Amino acid sequence: MNNSIEKYKENLKRIDELSIEIAESAIEYFQISYNKDSFIIEGQDFNRYSEKDRSYIKRFKGIILEIFENRCAICGGNRGIESDHFFIPKVHGGSFGLKTHHGKIVNNAIPLCESCNRSKGSKSYKKLEERIVSQIIAKNEILTKRIDSELREHPNPPRSNPQHYYK
């Protein structure tokens, strides 16, 4: 029994180490700086429920939930999941899809349960445990690649949406 518990603990530690490695490679590969100055932020990006955010979530919510396994990115719960602006909060002009000065879209949306979303509020993601942030960044690397691929393969969003922010 103790041997199984030790193996389990070793596996968890290795998963955390891999998450940190993946996150570091994502930042290097995408040259992602989660600094506000790395992105083009427009006046509408400060508005809650903007058409830009609605358009992004409508188009990419399925991919976001798939990557995060339909669970809260912080606690892992699966009840009352909402989309939250993560790396750059809405109060700082963060939209769900952040556009770099080079035209690349970086995902800024993560699923949070209502409780974690309320607890986080507009606080910086840097206030969370490093392990959790590393896991979120690792998943965000996969997510950003998928969204980038989707945008290259299907640059025009569905016709039902008249405003095309993410082409």
Beta strands, then each sheet from edge to edge (+ up, - down):
strand 1: 39-40
strand 2: 81-85
strand 3: 97-100
strand 4: 105-107
strand 5: 109-113
sheet 1: 1+ 3- 4+
sheet 2: 2+ 5-
end
